[in-house]
């Protein structure tokens, strides 16, 4: 490793890249069931209308709106639909994906030995990766092996003994990769987390689960809600995430973001998606129906255990975990991408045709390896 690089970076595992970026051996038709994207693109008429906005409303020689004001207003209107207390623009920060906001939160709370973080694994790996890249200690609580609920006593012990003190607790609602929603016990615990700890509640899959803690945000000034346009609103290519919190927290994030961090095309696309949200979100029941259909199919398979989910993906484990990677590789060679994670496999819900191809290819692999 070059001597001018920080030596601790060698121990950090980068966020994994998609197989197509490294192997170059995928078939012509690929089903992307590995990254929890929405299975459908924008409808053709909306895509054409958005393209016209790019041409007519965007000056390529001008920097993006650095205040994100129009987008924040649109997000505030949308968020207020799910909150008994109206959300206002100065409660919102916008990032180049939620990842940028997570990094800004870490810079604001724990950098320079000011603090550490707690995550409950298995969960979204980027929390730990970004913290480690900044030299911030990561304390890892565990989840119950059957329900994936957080082992609260373990988490509380970590918080009580951590040095430097814990400044951020990351929780997904619902969790990824396991798909489980927060239990009433977990929510009660979050309500009493000390106020010198920022509780980040990542609701990336809110539109699928219908579960949110946003109505309680006003009662908890140390809470922050994260959401994204990359899933239900179909803008993964545009990389738009947002945070909702108390104005003082948002003001701190604004001090740390890079200038002009969100391209004009992304801001236009996000405002456009919210303008047409009712049409876009109308397809969610079909995704949920496909999730439940695939869940029932996987339940009939004696070679694996699958868990219920309130997100747009399912998580299962093979009885023989040594076949996890070989199965993923076999599926990839046939054109189905899934994600090996947490000693299991997460499969995003695709179209009915994509899901059926996955099911048939899974069955073929398992029948060819009958001892799995």
Rosetta blueprint (number, residue, H / E / L):
1 X L
2 X L
3 X L
4 X L
5 X L
6 X L
7 X H
8 X H
9 X H
10 X H
11 X H
12 X L
13 X L
14 X L
15 X L
16 X L
17 X L
18 X L
19 X H
20 X H
21 X H
22 X H
23 X L
24 X L
25 X L
26 X L
27 X L
28 X L
29 X L
30 X L
31 X E
32 X E
33 X L
34 X L
35 X L
36 X L
37 X L
38 X L
39 X L
40 X L
41 X L
42 X L
43 X L
44 X H
45 X H
46 X H
47 X H
48 X H
49 X H
50 X H
51 X H
52 X H
53 X H
54 X H
55 X H
56 X H
57 X H
58 X L
59 X L
60 X L
61 X L
62 X L
63 X L
64 X L
65 X L
66 X L
67 X L
68 X L
69 X H
70 X H
71 X H
72 X H
73 X H
74 X H
75 X H
76 X H
77 X H
78 X H
79 X H
80 X H
81 X L
82 X L
83 X L
84 X L
85 X L
86 X L
87 X L
88 X L
89 X H
90 X H
91 X H
92 X E
93 X E
94 X E
95 X E
96 X E
97 X H
98 X H
99 X H
100 X H
101 X H
102 X H
103 X H
104 X H
105 X H
106 X H
107 X H
108 X H
109 X H
110 X L
111 X L
112 X L
113 X L
114 X L
115 X L
116 X E
117 X E
118 X E
119 X E
120 X E
121 X E
122 X L
123 X L
124 X L
125 X L
126 X H
127 X H
128 X H
129 X H
130 X H
131 X H
132 X H
133 X H
134 X L
135 X L
136 X L
137 X L
138 X E
139 X E
140 X E
141 X E
142 X E
143 X E
144 X L
145 X L
146 X L
147 X L
148 X L
149 X L
150 X E
151 X L
152 X H
153 X H
154 X H
155 X H
156 X H
157 X H
158 X H
159 X H
160 X H
161 X H
162 X L
163 X L
164 X L
165 X L
166 X E
167 X E
168 X E
169 X E
170 X E
171 X E
172 X E
173 X L
174 X L
175 X L
176 X L
177 X L
178 X L
179 X L
180 X L
181 X L
182 X L
183 X L
184 X H
185 X H
186 X H
187 X H
188 X H
189 X H
190 X H
191 X H
192 X L
193 X L
194 X L
195 X L
196 X L
197 X L
198 X E
199 X E
200 X E
201 X E
202 X E
203 X L
204 X L
205 X L
206 X H
207 X H
208 X H
209 X H
210 X L
211 X L
212 X L
213 X L
214 X H
215 X H
216 X H
217 X H
218 X H
219 X H
220 X L
221 X L
222 X L
223 X E
224 X E
225 X E
226 X E
227 X E
228 X E
229 X L
230 X L
231 X L
232 X L
233 X L
234 X L
235 X L
236 X H
237 X H
238 X H
239 X L
240 X E
241 X E
242 X E
243 X E
244 X E
245 X L
246 X L
247 X H
248 X H
249 X H
250 X H
251 X H
252 X H
253 X H
254 X H
255 X H
256 X H
257 X L
258 X L
259 X L
260 X L
261 X L
262 X L
263 X L
264 X H
265 X H
266 X H
267 X H
268 X H
269 X H
270 X H
271 X H
272 X H
273 X H
274 X H
275 X H
276 X L
277 X H
278 X H
279 X H
280 X H
281 X H
282 X L
283 X L
284 X H
285 X H
286 X H
287 X H
288 X H
289 X H
290 X H
291 X H
292 X H
293 X H
294 X H
295 X H
296 X H
297 X H
298 X H
299 X H
300 X L
301 X L
302 X L
303 X L
304 X E
305 X E
306 X E
307 X E
308 X L
309 X L
310 X L
311 X L
312 X L
313 X E
314 X E
315 X E
316 X E
317 X E
318 X E
319 X L
320 X L
321 X H
322 X H
323 X H
324 X H
325 X H
326 X H
327 X H
328 X H
329 X H
330 X H
331 X H
332 X H
333 X H
334 X H
335 X L
336 X E
337 X E
338 X L
339 X E
340 X E
341 X E
342 X L
343 X L
344 X E
345 X E
346 X E
347 X E
348 X E
349 X L
350 X L
351 X L
352 X H
353 X H
354 X H
355 X H
356 X H
357 X H
358 X H
359 X H
360 X H
361 X H
362 X H
363 X H
364 X H
365 X H
366 X H
367 X H
368 X H
369 X L
370 X L
371 X L
372 X L
